[in-house]
């Protein structure tokens, strides 16, 4: 009997700890390992960050715990809304032409524009609503010169636009309630966007139909932001795959709590420990 009571007590304690950890991870704090160099030199590959989820409002899990199965999630009110210039962690919406969300994958970028803002990049200079958006303190470019405007890249967002990474837009970031004019010529730029919001899109006889009904415009149902990497020439961001729903923002990274070389395998313990970057630990993310 005593053994059974001990086992029952142990299971209850483990369950309680698991619940507390889940609540903290959902609504207060999470950790994030930087996987790529798209935000160098603000952060580095191999940095481990504490992410403040409370600031924008925590949420219930996006997936069934310990799986990639997506489930509906609820968000609680936050301390403040996301602002231009914030470094954010968010649930990646998927590739430019991808309607269904991929398995949960967190991205780290900088918020450049808010719902309703107009974004334009002219020879690498970013303009938000006609004003220069200053380069972040640790941003960098790998190429010495910008790509000429006439050299469009077919891989960029939206589909059919003749933009490139260094000369982009102007483009308006969708906000809830905004109406988008729909024509068969401009539909490729909005078709996946509308489908991601849960609607079917078709064209017949030069007309656009949403959910089977003819539509001259579309009313946006969610707020979005535009996100870019500080390592501008080595970042796949909103220029390539589009807008980020505000509801999919996880939080704001605060500080580096650990950093080492991710290329060294864990079994090479001595070299792994020798790669610890003590100068990175404690760095505040700005």
LUMSEBA-801961 format. One record per residue (C-alpha): x, y, z; residue in three letters. Coordinates in steps of 0.001 Angstrom, whole numbers, plus 500000, padded with zeros to 6 digits. Last residue first. Layout:
REM residues N
XYZAla/...
//
This chain:
REM residues 286
517809545024470465Unk/518561541677472064Unk/520384541951475410Unk/523661540035475624Unk/523884538031478860Unk/525898535194477371Unk/527584536306474151Unk/531006537021475689Unk/531018533554477247Unk/530905531941473833Unk/531073528211474591Unk/533214526544471902Unk/535495524839474443Unk/532481522972475796Unk/531767521516472361Unk/535455520767471767Unk/535533518757474994Unk/532166517058474434Unk/532647515784470918Unk/529491513687471428Unk/527367516816471096Unk/528504517459467491Unk/530366520731466762Unk/528474522734464134Unk/526245524373466760Unk/529180526443468116Unk/528156527801471498Unk/525816530297473137Unk/523693530430476270Unk/521319532852478013Unk/521117535421475208Unk/518538538026476221Unk/515096539402475464Unk/513496537703472485Unk/510019539131471794Unk/506980536874471558Unk/505101534183469671Unk/503717536236466778Unk/501091534120464998Unk/498163536387465951Unk/499890539281464193Unk/499679537346460926Unk/503061537487459130Unk/503099538863455580Unk/504758537366452541Unk/507065534534451510Unk/510075536146449815Unk/510134539807450851Unk/508542538704454118Unk/511750536864455015Unk/514440534602453598Unk/517567536288454912Unk/521158536251453719Unk/521452539561451868Unk/519691541543454609Unk/521510540197457617Unk/519092542158459829Unk/516290539825458712Unk/512920541165457627Unk/509325541004458884Unk/506194542726457552Unk/503192542692459896Unk/499611541467459575Unk/496144542091461006Unk/493320539678460206Unk/490067539436458232Unk/490908541367455062Unk/487810542369453074Unk/488072541212449453Unk/486981543155446402Unk/484932542827443223Unk/483538539466444313Unk/481325536951442520Unk/480131534276444930Unk/481377530666444977Unk/483448530984448149Unk/485225533907446515Unk/484624534345442785Unk/486704536544440489Unk/485497537454436999Unk/487203537189433602Unk/484809534504432389Unk/485414532389435473Unk/488046532819438189Unk/488134530904441475Unk/489122531525445091Unk/488164529429448128Unk/488288531040451561Unk/490044530246454843Unk/492300533211455508Unk/495123531241453935Unk/493014531044450767Unk/492810534832450635Unk/496593535176450908Unk/497129532401448358Unk/495026534293445790Unk/496289537785446549Unk/499230538458444224Unk/497940535984441630Unk/494641537965441569Unk/496115541136440066Unk/495244540392436424Unk/491948538642437267Unk/490843541686439213Unk/490188542018442924Unk/490308545297444836Unk/491503544768448417Unk/489412546119451268Unk/490984546730454677Unk/488899545478457607Unk/491816543905459473Unk/495095545260458206Unk/497089544255455152Unk/500630545606454709Unk/500681547913451682Unk/503405547336449080Unk/505712549796447367Unk/507468547620446603Unk/510990546262446566Unk/514368547344445286Unk/517118545583447231Unk/515625542071447421Unk/514093542221443934Unk/510686543300442664Unk/508903542527439384Unk/505657541301440967Unk/503899538222439573Unk/503669536333442846Unk/503878538664445818Unk/506443537966447120Unk/509830537183445617Unk/510971534125443677Unk/510452535738440260Unk/513311538178440971Unk/513280541450439073Unk/516432542918437575Unk/515134546355436538Unk/515611547669440079Unk/519361547134440036Unk/520662544708442717Unk/522510546602445438Unk/526271546841445686Unk/528929545541448091Unk/527144542255448763Unk/527103540628452202Unk/525074543359453885Unk/524944543962457625Unk/522693544884460521Unk/524156545357463996Unk/522759548811464834Unk/519452548275462953Unk/519187550143459627Unk/517065553253459890Unk/513521553204458449Unk/513438556189456105Unk/510040557848455909Unk/507527557479453069Unk/505067555340455018Unk/507927553007455917Unk/510980553401453696Unk/513853550919453653Unk/517094551917451908Unk/518550548905450083Unk/518553550655446681Unk/514916551709447219Unk/512878549490449531Unk/509213550386449975Unk/506738549454452682Unk/503319551056453175Unk/501862550593456646Unk/498268549408457157Unk/499130546714459699Unk/502691547276460983Unk/506045547428459213Unk/509666546460459796Unk/509293543789462464Unk/512708542165462856Unk/513175538438462312Unk/513299535139464221Unk/511357532177462845Unk/509611529367464722Unk/508526526286462786Unk/505260524495463415Unk/504566521893460747Unk/503669523655457478Unk/500606525883457168Unk/498380525027454238Unk/498291527582451433Unk/501883527415450189Unk/502710529667447237Unk/504864532135449174Unk/506258529540451559Unk/504796528948455006Unk/503229531038457780Unk/506285530773460085Unk/505180530853463732Unk/506765533967465169Unk/509739535258467150Unk/510085539026467051Unk/512790541704467080Unk/510889544960467472Unk/511763547727465011Unk/508197548777464351Unk/506046547909467338Unk/504197544788468499Unk/501299545562470794Unk/501614546028474544Unk/501255544170477861Unk/499382541342476197Unk/495774540176476117Unk/495341536368476131Unk/495587534310472953Unk/493634531152472121Unk/494825528302469949Unk/493223525942467465Unk/495274522733467029Unk/498218521821464810Unk/499743518339464978Unk/503542518740465111Unk/503856516610468260Unk/505378516882471770Unk/502388518895473029Unk/499487519059470528Unk/500249522133468466Unk/499789525911468646Unk/499855525743472447Unk/497611528194474350Unk/498643531770473940Unk/500698534452475621Unk/500035538133475069Unk/502367540555473294Unk/504614541123476341Unk/503807537796477996Unk/505681535686475465Unk/509127537016476406Unk/511605534795474560Unk/514817533735476323Unk/517449533156473675Unk/519991530442472873Unk/522708531589470480Unk/524089528898468162Unk/523974530982465003Unk/524512534584466040Unk/522250537423467153Unk/522178541099466200Unk/525094540370463864Unk/523510538479462228Unk/519731538062461950Unk/519625535762458899Unk/522553533686460180Unk/520545530537460778Unk/519366528236463594Unk/519075530633466577Unk/517871528496469486Unk/514669529689471150Unk/513489529465474745Unk/510039530220476086Unk/508546532530478714Unk/505215533730480043Unk/502012532333478525Unk/502645528990476861Unk/506052528034478285Unk/505018529119481780Unk/501748527191481531Unk/503473524093480147Unk/506143524216482870Unk/503461524495485564Unk/501474521621484051Unk/504569519412483807Unk/505479520187487432Unk/501987519226488549Unk/502018516009486496Unk/505413515055487940Unk/504156515708491462Unk/500986513707490862Unk/502986510781489439Unk/505277510828492483Unk/502331510828494883Unk/500707507904493094Unk/503990505981493134Unk/504457506701496830Unk/500878505709497613Unk/501300502449495677Unk/504511501691497557Unk/502790502382500886Unk/500000500000500000Unk/
//
